[in-house]
Amino acid sequence: EAPGASGVSVENQTGVATDFRGYTVIPNVTPYYRYDISLDSSTFADNVDIPLNNQTVYPTRNAVVRAAYDTHKGYRVLLTLTRSNGEPVPFGATASVDGQDANLASIVGDKGQVFLSGLPEEGLLLVNWGSASCRADYHLDISKNMNGIVMANAVCQ
């Protein structure tokens, strides 16, 4: 179960892939045997990210066992954040999308660059470092897409 991740292949299972809803069934499993079910990340669409693509299950006899994956729909983005004075946001700052789980925050690297996944085309980023913080409105130009990663800039105020 990987809602929204259609056409994703299951590793080591020839011909097994998710349907248009993100669901699939693995046939012919042995009861009480450990199964590591891994989704092939090379088959993810450009706007789908699954941070943890492996689940372990132990099916019992005549049972249907569910393996649920946390699917994030949105774009993978390399965003360059600058402050209103033109300086880059400091190395080590955390950036997260307003309204999303704070556990999905990313760390800002050199020159204010941060990689984020699961971003909608536009939104608000919350950036924190030390006792300081700022907010950055962003609008993605999805035509600036390099190998599935959208390049963008935003000013943090």
Rosetta constraint file for C-alpha pairs under 8 A:
AtomPair CA 1 CA 22 HARMONIC 6.02 0.50
AtomPair CA 1 CA 23 HARMONIC 4.77 0.50
AtomPair CA 1 CA 24 HARMONIC 6.88 0.50
AtomPair CA 1 CA 66 HARMONIC 7.16 0.50
AtomPair CA 1 CA 67 HARMONIC 6.05 0.50
AtomPair CA 1 CA 68 HARMONIC 4.74 0.50
AtomPair CA 1 CA 69 HARMONIC 6.04 0.50
AtomPair CA 2 CA 18 HARMONIC 7.85 0.50
AtomPair CA 2 CA 21 HARMONIC 7.90 0.50
AtomPair CA 2 CA 22 HARMONIC 4.77 0.50
AtomPair CA 2 CA 23 HARMONIC 6.16 0.50
AtomPair CA 2 CA 68 HARMONIC 6.27 0.50
AtomPair CA 2 CA 69 HARMONIC 5.01 0.50
AtomPair CA 2 CA 70 HARMONIC 6.70 0.50
AtomPair CA 2 CA 71 HARMONIC 5.87 0.50
AtomPair CA 3 CA 21 HARMONIC 5.85 0.50
AtomPair CA 3 CA 22 HARMONIC 4.62 0.50
AtomPair CA 3 CA 23 HARMONIC 6.99 0.50
AtomPair CA 3 CA 69 HARMONIC 7.88 0.50
AtomPair CA 3 CA 71 HARMONIC 6.30 0.50
AtomPair CA 4 CA 20 HARMONIC 7.46 0.50
AtomPair CA 4 CA 21 HARMONIC 5.56 0.50
AtomPair CA 4 CA 22 HARMONIC 5.22 0.50
AtomPair CA 4 CA 48 HARMONIC 7.75 0.50
AtomPair CA 4 CA 71 HARMONIC 7.09 0.50
AtomPair CA 4 CA 73 HARMONIC 7.15 0.50
AtomPair CA 5 CA 18 HARMONIC 7.14 0.50
AtomPair CA 5 CA 20 HARMONIC 7.49 0.50
AtomPair CA 5 CA 21 HARMONIC 6.86 0.50
AtomPair CA 5 CA 22 HARMONIC 4.62 0.50
AtomPair CA 5 CA 44 HARMONIC 6.98 0.50
AtomPair CA 5 CA 45 HARMONIC 7.39 0.50
AtomPair CA 5 CA 48 HARMONIC 6.45 0.50
AtomPair CA 5 CA 71 HARMONIC 7.15 0.50
AtomPair CA 6 CA 17 HARMONIC 7.95 0.50
AtomPair CA 6 CA 18 HARMONIC 5.35 0.50
AtomPair CA 6 CA 19 HARMONIC 5.35 0.50
AtomPair CA 6 CA 20 HARMONIC 4.61 0.50
AtomPair CA 6 CA 21 HARMONIC 5.92 0.50
AtomPair CA 6 CA 22 HARMONIC 4.67 0.50
AtomPair CA 6 CA 23 HARMONIC 7.76 0.50
AtomPair CA 7 CA 17 HARMONIC 5.58 0.50
AtomPair CA 7 CA 18 HARMONIC 5.00 0.50
AtomPair CA 7 CA 19 HARMONIC 5.94 0.50
AtomPair CA 7 CA 20 HARMONIC 6.81 0.50
AtomPair CA 7 CA 22 HARMONIC 7.36 0.50
AtomPair CA 7 CA 43 HARMONIC 7.15 0.50
AtomPair CA 7 CA 44 HARMONIC 7.67 0.50
AtomPair CA 8 CA 17 HARMONIC 5.17 0.50
AtomPair CA 8 CA 18 HARMONIC 5.25 0.50
AtomPair CA 8 CA 22 HARMONIC 7.66 0.50
AtomPair CA 8 CA 39 HARMONIC 6.71 0.50
AtomPair CA 8 CA 40 HARMONIC 6.60 0.50
AtomPair CA 8 CA 41 HARMONIC 7.75 0.50
AtomPair CA 8 CA 43 HARMONIC 5.21 0.50
AtomPair CA 8 CA 44 HARMONIC 5.83 0.50
AtomPair CA 9 CA 13 HARMONIC 7.97 0.50
AtomPair CA 9 CA 15 HARMONIC 7.64 0.50
AtomPair CA 9 CA 16 HARMONIC 5.96 0.50
AtomPair CA 9 CA 17 HARMONIC 4.14 0.50
AtomPair CA 9 CA 18 HARMONIC 6.60 0.50
AtomPair CA 9 CA 39 HARMONIC 6.00 0.50
AtomPair CA 9 CA 40 HARMONIC 5.45 0.50
AtomPair CA 9 CA 43 HARMONIC 6.30 0.50
AtomPair CA 10 CA 14 HARMONIC 7.82 0.50
AtomPair CA 10 CA 16 HARMONIC 5.81 0.50
AtomPair CA 10 CA 17 HARMONIC 5.76 0.50
AtomPair CA 10 CA 18 HARMONIC 8.00 0.50
AtomPair CA 10 CA 37 HARMONIC 7.04 0.50
AtomPair CA 10 CA 38 HARMONIC 5.89 0.50
AtomPair CA 10 CA 39 HARMONIC 4.65 0.50
AtomPair CA 10 CA 40 HARMONIC 5.76 0.50
AtomPair CA 11 CA 37 HARMONIC 7.27 0.50
AtomPair CA 11 CA 38 HARMONIC 5.52 0.50
AtomPair CA 11 CA 39 HARMONIC 5.81 0.50
AtomPair CA 11 CA 40 HARMONIC 5.58 0.50
AtomPair CA 13 CA 26 HARMONIC 7.66 0.50
AtomPair CA 16 CA 24 HARMONIC 7.24 0.50
AtomPair CA 16 CA 25 HARMONIC 7.60 0.50
AtomPair CA 16 CA 26 HARMONIC 6.92 0.50
AtomPair CA 17 CA 24 HARMONIC 6.20 0.50
AtomPair CA 18 CA 22 HARMONIC 4.85 0.50
AtomPair CA 18 CA 23 HARMONIC 4.80 0.50
AtomPair CA 18 CA 24 HARMONIC 4.67 0.50
AtomPair CA 19 CA 23 HARMONIC 5.42 0.50
AtomPair CA 19 CA 24 HARMONIC 6.26 0.50
AtomPair CA 29 CA 59 HARMONIC 7.67 0.50
AtomPair CA 30 CA 59 HARMONIC 7.41 0.50
AtomPair CA 31 CA 58 HARMONIC 7.29 0.50
AtomPair CA 31 CA 59 HARMONIC 5.21 0.50
AtomPair CA 31 CA 60 HARMONIC 4.86 0.50
AtomPair CA 31 CA 61 HARMONIC 5.07 0.50
AtomPair CA 31 CA 62 HARMONIC 8.00 0.50
AtomPair CA 32 CA 58 HARMONIC 5.49 0.50
AtomPair CA 32 CA 59 HARMONIC 5.49 0.50
AtomPair CA 32 CA 60 HARMONIC 5.38 0.50
AtomPair CA 32 CA 61 HARMONIC 7.38 0.50
AtomPair CA 33 CA 58 HARMONIC 5.65 0.50
AtomPair CA 33 CA 59 HARMONIC 6.78 0.50
AtomPair CA 34 CA 56 HARMONIC 6.89 0.50
AtomPair CA 34 CA 57 HARMONIC 6.01 0.50
AtomPair CA 34 CA 58 HARMONIC 4.94 0.50
AtomPair CA 34 CA 59 HARMONIC 7.68 0.50
AtomPair CA 35 CA 56 HARMONIC 5.57 0.50
AtomPair CA 35 CA 57 HARMONIC 5.33 0.50
AtomPair CA 35 CA 58 HARMONIC 6.27 0.50
AtomPair CA 36 CA 54 HARMONIC 6.67 0.50
AtomPair CA 36 CA 55 HARMONIC 5.74 0.50
AtomPair CA 36 CA 56 HARMONIC 4.44 0.50
AtomPair CA 36 CA 57 HARMONIC 6.59 0.50
AtomPair CA 37 CA 54 HARMONIC 5.54 0.50
AtomPair CA 37 CA 55 HARMONIC 5.23 0.50
AtomPair CA 37 CA 56 HARMONIC 6.11 0.50
AtomPair CA 37 CA 57 HARMONIC 7.67 0.50
AtomPair CA 37 CA 67 HARMONIC 7.92 0.50
AtomPair CA 38 CA 53 HARMONIC 5.64 0.50
AtomPair CA 38 CA 54 HARMONIC 4.28 0.50
AtomPair CA 38 CA 55 HARMONIC 6.53 0.50
AtomPair CA 39 CA 53 HARMONIC 5.34 0.50
AtomPair CA 39 CA 54 HARMONIC 6.48 0.50
AtomPair CA 40 CA 44 HARMONIC 7.36 0.50
AtomPair CA 40 CA 53 HARMONIC 7.75 0.50
AtomPair CA 41 CA 53 HARMONIC 7.48 0.50
AtomPair CA 44 CA 48 HARMONIC 6.00 0.50
AtomPair CA 44 CA 49 HARMONIC 7.04 0.50
AtomPair CA 46 CA 75 HARMONIC 6.71 0.50
AtomPair CA 46 CA 76 HARMONIC 7.40 0.50
AtomPair CA 46 CA 148 HARMONIC 5.09 0.50
AtomPair CA 46 CA 149 HARMONIC 7.75 0.50
AtomPair CA 47 CA 73 HARMONIC 5.63 0.50
AtomPair CA 47 CA 74 HARMONIC 4.64 0.50
AtomPair CA 47 CA 75 HARMONIC 4.61 0.50
AtomPair CA 47 CA 76 HARMONIC 6.91 0.50
AtomPair CA 47 CA 118 HARMONIC 7.00 0.50
AtomPair CA 47 CA 148 HARMONIC 7.96 0.50
AtomPair CA 48 CA 71 HARMONIC 6.98 0.50
AtomPair CA 48 CA 72 HARMONIC 5.79 0.50
AtomPair CA 48 CA 73 HARMONIC 4.64 0.50
AtomPair CA 48 CA 74 HARMONIC 5.97 0.50
AtomPair CA 48 CA 75 HARMONIC 7.05 0.50
AtomPair CA 48 CA 118 HARMONIC 6.79 0.50
AtomPair CA 49 CA 71 HARMONIC 6.07 0.50
AtomPair CA 49 CA 72 HARMONIC 5.10 0.50
AtomPair CA 49 CA 73 HARMONIC 6.41 0.50
AtomPair CA 49 CA 74 HARMONIC 7.61 0.50
AtomPair CA 49 CA 76 HARMONIC 7.96 0.50
AtomPair CA 49 CA 117 HARMONIC 6.73 0.50
AtomPair CA 49 CA 118 HARMONIC 6.30 0.50
AtomPair CA 50 CA 69 HARMONIC 6.97 0.50
AtomPair CA 50 CA 70 HARMONIC 6.02 0.50
AtomPair CA 50 CA 71 HARMONIC 4.89 0.50
AtomPair CA 50 CA 72 HARMONIC 6.10 0.50
AtomPair CA 51 CA 70 HARMONIC 7.28 0.50
AtomPair CA 51 CA 71 HARMONIC 7.67 0.50
AtomPair CA 52 CA 69 HARMONIC 7.12 0.50
AtomPair CA 52 CA 70 HARMONIC 7.30 0.50
AtomPair CA 53 CA 69 HARMONIC 6.83 0.50
AtomPair CA 55 CA 67 HARMONIC 6.28 0.50
AtomPair CA 55 CA 68 HARMONIC 7.79 0.50
AtomPair CA 55 CA 69 HARMONIC 7.87 0.50
AtomPair CA 56 CA 67 HARMONIC 7.74 0.50
AtomPair CA 57 CA 65 HARMONIC 7.22 0.50
AtomPair CA 57 CA 66 HARMONIC 8.00 0.50
AtomPair CA 57 CA 67 HARMONIC 7.08 0.50
AtomPair CA 58 CA 65 HARMONIC 7.77 0.50
AtomPair CA 59 CA 63 HARMONIC 6.53 0.50
AtomPair CA 59 CA 64 HARMONIC 7.20 0.50
AtomPair CA 59 CA 65 HARMONIC 5.81 0.50
AtomPair CA 60 CA 65 HARMONIC 7.98 0.50
AtomPair CA 72 CA 117 HARMONIC 7.76 0.50
AtomPair CA 72 CA 118 HARMONIC 5.08 0.50
AtomPair CA 73 CA 118 HARMONIC 5.13 0.50
AtomPair CA 73 CA 119 HARMONIC 7.43 0.50
AtomPair CA 73 CA 120 HARMONIC 7.85 0.50
AtomPair CA 74 CA 117 HARMONIC 6.79 0.50
AtomPair CA 74 CA 118 HARMONIC 3.80 0.50
AtomPair CA 74 CA 119 HARMONIC 4.51 0.50
AtomPair CA 74 CA 120 HARMONIC 5.01 0.50
AtomPair CA 74 CA 121 HARMONIC 7.58 0.50
AtomPair CA 75 CA 117 HARMONIC 5.71 0.50
AtomPair CA 75 CA 118 HARMONIC 5.01 0.50
AtomPair CA 75 CA 119 HARMONIC 4.89 0.50
AtomPair CA 75 CA 120 HARMONIC 6.41 0.50
AtomPair CA 75 CA 121 HARMONIC 7.47 0.50
AtomPair CA 75 CA 149 HARMONIC 7.28 0.50
AtomPair CA 75 CA 150 HARMONIC 7.10 0.50
AtomPair CA 76 CA 115 HARMONIC 7.31 0.50
AtomPair CA 76 CA 116 HARMONIC 5.83 0.50
AtomPair CA 76 CA 117 HARMONIC 4.14 0.50
AtomPair CA 76 CA 118 HARMONIC 6.09 0.50
AtomPair CA 76 CA 119 HARMONIC 6.67 0.50
AtomPair CA 76 CA 148 HARMONIC 6.87 0.50
AtomPair CA 76 CA 149 HARMONIC 5.05 0.50
AtomPair CA 76 CA 150 HARMONIC 6.17 0.50
AtomPair CA 77 CA 115 HARMONIC 5.65 0.50
AtomPair CA 77 CA 116 HARMONIC 5.27 0.50
AtomPair CA 77 CA 117 HARMONIC 6.10 0.50
AtomPair CA 77 CA 119 HARMONIC 7.34 0.50
AtomPair CA 77 CA 149 HARMONIC 5.33 0.50
AtomPair CA 77 CA 150 HARMONIC 4.65 0.50
AtomPair CA 77 CA 151 HARMONIC 5.89 0.50
AtomPair CA 77 CA 152 HARMONIC 7.07 0.50
AtomPair CA 78 CA 113 HARMONIC 6.67 0.50
AtomPair CA 78 CA 114 HARMONIC 5.76 0.50
AtomPair CA 78 CA 115 HARMONIC 4.55 0.50
AtomPair CA 78 CA 116 HARMONIC 6.58 0.50
AtomPair CA 78 CA 149 HARMONIC 6.70 0.50
AtomPair CA 78 CA 150 HARMONIC 6.21 0.50
AtomPair CA 78 CA 151 HARMONIC 5.07 0.50
AtomPair CA 78 CA 152 HARMONIC 6.38 0.50
AtomPair CA 79 CA 113 HARMONIC 5.56 0.50
AtomPair CA 79 CA 114 HARMONIC 5.34 0.50
AtomPair CA 79 CA 115 HARMONIC 6.28 0.50
AtomPair CA 79 CA 116 HARMONIC 7.63 0.50
AtomPair CA 79 CA 151 HARMONIC 6.05 0.50
AtomPair CA 79 CA 152 HARMONIC 4.83 0.50
AtomPair CA 79 CA 153 HARMONIC 5.39 0.50
AtomPair CA 79 CA 154 HARMONIC 7.12 0.50
AtomPair CA 80 CA 88 HARMONIC 7.86 0.50
AtomPair CA 80 CA 111 HARMONIC 7.41 0.50
AtomPair CA 80 CA 112 HARMONIC 5.31 0.50
AtomPair CA 80 CA 113 HARMONIC 4.35 0.50
AtomPair CA 80 CA 114 HARMONIC 6.44 0.50
AtomPair CA 80 CA 152 HARMONIC 6.36 0.50
AtomPair CA 80 CA 153 HARMONIC 4.71 0.50
AtomPair CA 80 CA 154 HARMONIC 6.37 0.50
AtomPair CA 81 CA 88 HARMONIC 5.99 0.50
AtomPair CA 81 CA 89 HARMONIC 5.76 0.50
AtomPair CA 81 CA 112 HARMONIC 4.92 0.50
AtomPair CA 81 CA 113 HARMONIC 6.17 0.50
AtomPair CA 81 CA 114 HARMONIC 7.59 0.50
AtomPair CA 81 CA 136 HARMONIC 7.96 0.50
AtomPair CA 81 CA 153 HARMONIC 6.03 0.50
AtomPair CA 81 CA 154 HARMONIC 5.16 0.50
AtomPair CA 81 CA 155 HARMONIC 5.80 0.50
AtomPair CA 81 CA 156 HARMONIC 6.42 0.50
AtomPair CA 82 CA 86 HARMONIC 5.68 0.50
AtomPair CA 82 CA 87 HARMONIC 5.50 0.50
AtomPair CA 82 CA 88 HARMONIC 4.13 0.50
AtomPair CA 82 CA 89 HARMONIC 5.29 0.50
AtomPair CA 82 CA 112 HARMONIC 6.32 0.50
AtomPair CA 82 CA 153 HARMONIC 7.89 0.50
AtomPair CA 82 CA 154 HARMONIC 6.53 0.50
AtomPair CA 82 CA 155 HARMONIC 4.99 0.50
AtomPair CA 82 CA 156 HARMONIC 5.86 0.50
AtomPair CA 83 CA 87 HARMONIC 5.44 0.50
AtomPair CA 83 CA 88 HARMONIC 5.90 0.50
AtomPair CA 83 CA 89 HARMONIC 5.94 0.50
AtomPair CA 83 CA 155 HARMONIC 5.54 0.50
AtomPair CA 83 CA 156 HARMONIC 4.77 0.50
AtomPair CA 83 CA 157 HARMONIC 6.09 0.50
AtomPair CA 84 CA 155 HARMONIC 6.13 0.50
AtomPair CA 84 CA 156 HARMONIC 6.29 0.50
AtomPair CA 84 CA 157 HARMONIC 5.74 0.50
AtomPair CA 88 CA 111 HARMONIC 5.50 0.50
AtomPair CA 88 CA 112 HARMONIC 4.65 0.50
AtomPair CA 89 CA 93 HARMONIC 7.17 0.50
AtomPair CA 89 CA 108 HARMONIC 7.49 0.50
AtomPair CA 89 CA 111 HARMONIC 7.33 0.50
AtomPair CA 89 CA 112 HARMONIC 4.75 0.50
AtomPair CA 89 CA 156 HARMONIC 7.73 0.50
AtomPair CA 90 CA 108 HARMONIC 7.16 0.50
AtomPair CA 90 CA 109 HARMONIC 7.84 0.50
AtomPair CA 90 CA 110 HARMONIC 7.81 0.50
AtomPair CA 90 CA 111 HARMONIC 7.71 0.50
AtomPair CA 90 CA 112 HARMONIC 6.29 0.50
AtomPair CA 90 CA 129 HARMONIC 7.40 0.50
AtomPair CA 91 CA 107 HARMONIC 7.81 0.50
AtomPair CA 91 CA 108 HARMONIC 5.40 0.50
AtomPair CA 91 CA 109 HARMONIC 4.97 0.50
AtomPair CA 91 CA 110 HARMONIC 5.63 0.50
AtomPair CA 91 CA 111 HARMONIC 7.38 0.50
AtomPair CA 91 CA 112 HARMONIC 6.56 0.50
AtomPair CA 92 CA 107 HARMONIC 5.57 0.50
AtomPair CA 92 CA 108 HARMONIC 5.24 0.50
AtomPair CA 92 CA 109 HARMONIC 6.31 0.50
AtomPair CA 92 CA 129 HARMONIC 7.09 0.50
AtomPair CA 93 CA 107 HARMONIC 5.72 0.50
AtomPair CA 93 CA 108 HARMONIC 5.21 0.50
AtomPair CA 93 CA 127 HARMONIC 6.58 0.50
AtomPair CA 93 CA 128 HARMONIC 5.47 0.50
AtomPair CA 93 CA 129 HARMONIC 4.49 0.50
AtomPair CA 93 CA 130 HARMONIC 7.86 0.50
AtomPair CA 94 CA 105 HARMONIC 6.09 0.50
AtomPair CA 94 CA 106 HARMONIC 5.54 0.50
AtomPair CA 94 CA 107 HARMONIC 4.59 0.50
AtomPair CA 94 CA 108 HARMONIC 5.99 0.50
AtomPair CA 94 CA 127 HARMONIC 5.50 0.50
AtomPair CA 94 CA 128 HARMONIC 5.33 0.50
AtomPair CA 94 CA 129 HARMONIC 6.56 0.50
AtomPair CA 95 CA 105 HARMONIC 5.35 0.50
AtomPair CA 95 CA 106 HARMONIC 5.31 0.50
AtomPair CA 95 CA 107 HARMONIC 6.29 0.50
AtomPair CA 95 CA 108 HARMONIC 6.92 0.50
AtomPair CA 95 CA 114 HARMONIC 7.63 0.50
AtomPair CA 95 CA 125 HARMONIC 6.35 0.50
AtomPair CA 95 CA 126 HARMONIC 5.59 0.50
AtomPair CA 95 CA 127 HARMONIC 4.40 0.50
AtomPair CA 95 CA 128 HARMONIC 6.69 0.50
AtomPair CA 96 CA 100 HARMONIC 7.34 0.50
AtomPair CA 96 CA 102 HARMONIC 6.29 0.50
AtomPair CA 96 CA 104 HARMONIC 6.59 0.50
AtomPair CA 96 CA 105 HARMONIC 4.40 0.50
AtomPair CA 96 CA 106 HARMONIC 6.47 0.50
AtomPair CA 96 CA 125 HARMONIC 5.51 0.50
AtomPair CA 96 CA 126 HARMONIC 5.36 0.50
AtomPair CA 96 CA 127 HARMONIC 6.63 0.50
AtomPair CA 97 CA 102 HARMONIC 7.93 0.50
AtomPair CA 97 CA 105 HARMONIC 7.59 0.50
AtomPair CA 97 CA 119 HARMONIC 7.66 0.50
AtomPair CA 97 CA 123 HARMONIC 7.23 0.50
AtomPair CA 97 CA 124 HARMONIC 5.94 0.50
AtomPair CA 97 CA 125 HARMONIC 4.53 0.50
AtomPair CA 97 CA 126 HARMONIC 6.14 0.50
AtomPair CA 98 CA 123 HARMONIC 7.50 0.50
AtomPair CA 98 CA 124 HARMONIC 5.54 0.50
AtomPair CA 98 CA 125 HARMONIC 5.61 0.50
AtomPair CA 98 CA 126 HARMONIC 6.05 0.50
AtomPair CA 100 CA 104 HARMONIC 7.46 0.50
AtomPair CA 101 CA 105 HARMONIC 7.81 0.50
AtomPair CA 105 CA 116 HARMONIC 7.98 0.50
AtomPair CA 106 CA 114 HARMONIC 6.74 0.50
AtomPair CA 106 CA 115 HARMONIC 6.78 0.50
AtomPair CA 106 CA 116 HARMONIC 6.39 0.50
AtomPair CA 107 CA 114 HARMONIC 6.34 0.50
AtomPair CA 107 CA 115 HARMONIC 7.94 0.50
AtomPair CA 108 CA 112 HARMONIC 5.86 0.50
AtomPair CA 108 CA 113 HARMONIC 5.61 0.50
AtomPair CA 108 CA 114 HARMONIC 4.58 0.50
AtomPair CA 108 CA 115 HARMONIC 7.76 0.50
AtomPair CA 109 CA 113 HARMONIC 5.20 0.50
AtomPair CA 109 CA 114 HARMONIC 5.93 0.50
AtomPair CA 121 CA 139 HARMONIC 5.95 0.50
AtomPair CA 121 CA 140 HARMONIC 5.10 0.50
AtomPair CA 121 CA 141 HARMONIC 7.70 0.50
AtomPair CA 121 CA 142 HARMONIC 7.68 0.50
AtomPair CA 122 CA 137 HARMONIC 7.54 0.50
AtomPair CA 122 CA 138 HARMONIC 5.48 0.50
AtomPair CA 122 CA 139 HARMONIC 4.37 0.50
AtomPair CA 122 CA 140 HARMONIC 6.08 0.50
AtomPair CA 123 CA 137 HARMONIC 5.87 0.50
AtomPair CA 123 CA 138 HARMONIC 5.62 0.50
AtomPair CA 123 CA 139 HARMONIC 6.85 0.50
AtomPair CA 124 CA 135 HARMONIC 6.78 0.50
AtomPair CA 124 CA 136 HARMONIC 5.64 0.50
AtomPair CA 124 CA 137 HARMONIC 4.54 0.50
AtomPair CA 124 CA 138 HARMONIC 6.22 0.50
AtomPair CA 125 CA 135 HARMONIC 5.63 0.50
AtomPair CA 125 CA 136 HARMONIC 5.08 0.50
AtomPair CA 125 CA 137 HARMONIC 6.37 0.50
AtomPair CA 125 CA 138 HARMONIC 7.50 0.50
AtomPair CA 126 CA 133 HARMONIC 7.46 0.50
AtomPair CA 126 CA 134 HARMONIC 6.30 0.50
AtomPair CA 126 CA 135 HARMONIC 4.88 0.50
AtomPair CA 126 CA 136 HARMONIC 6.71 0.50
AtomPair CA 127 CA 133 HARMONIC 5.48 0.50
AtomPair CA 127 CA 134 HARMONIC 5.33 0.50
AtomPair CA 127 CA 135 HARMONIC 6.04 0.50
AtomPair CA 127 CA 136 HARMONIC 7.74 0.50
AtomPair CA 127 CA 156 HARMONIC 7.81 0.50
AtomPair CA 128 CA 132 HARMONIC 5.97 0.50
AtomPair CA 128 CA 133 HARMONIC 4.28 0.50
AtomPair CA 128 CA 134 HARMONIC 6.66 0.50
AtomPair CA 129 CA 133 HARMONIC 6.12 0.50
AtomPair CA 134 CA 156 HARMONIC 5.50 0.50
AtomPair CA 134 CA 157 HARMONIC 5.10 0.50
AtomPair CA 135 CA 156 HARMONIC 5.10 0.50
AtomPair CA 135 CA 157 HARMONIC 5.40 0.50
AtomPair CA 136 CA 154 HARMONIC 6.09 0.50
AtomPair CA 136 CA 155 HARMONIC 5.59 0.50
AtomPair CA 136 CA 156 HARMONIC 4.25 0.50
AtomPair CA 136 CA 157 HARMONIC 6.28 0.50
AtomPair CA 137 CA 154 HARMONIC 6.69 0.50
AtomPair CA 137 CA 155 HARMONIC 7.34 0.50
AtomPair CA 137 CA 156 HARMONIC 7.55 0.50
AtomPair CA 138 CA 153 HARMONIC 7.53 0.50
AtomPair CA 138 CA 154 HARMONIC 5.67 0.50
AtomPair CA 140 CA 150 HARMONIC 7.41 0.50
AtomPair CA 140 CA 152 HARMONIC 6.37 0.50
AtomPair CA 141 CA 150 HARMONIC 7.48 0.50
AtomPair CA 141 CA 152 HARMONIC 7.40 0.50
AtomPair CA 142 CA 150 HARMONIC 6.04 0.50
AtomPair CA 143 CA 150 HARMONIC 7.77 0.50
AtomPair CA 144 CA 150 HARMONIC 5.57 0.50
AtomPair CA 144 CA 151 HARMONIC 5.93 0.50
AtomPair CA 144 CA 152 HARMONIC 7.87 0.50
AtomPair CA 145 CA 149 HARMONIC 5.33 0.50
AtomPair CA 145 CA 150 HARMONIC 4.33 0.50
AtomPair CA 145 CA 151 HARMONIC 6.51 0.50
AtomPair CA 146 CA 150 HARMONIC 6.24 0.50
AtomPair CA 146 CA 151 HARMONIC 7.50 0.50
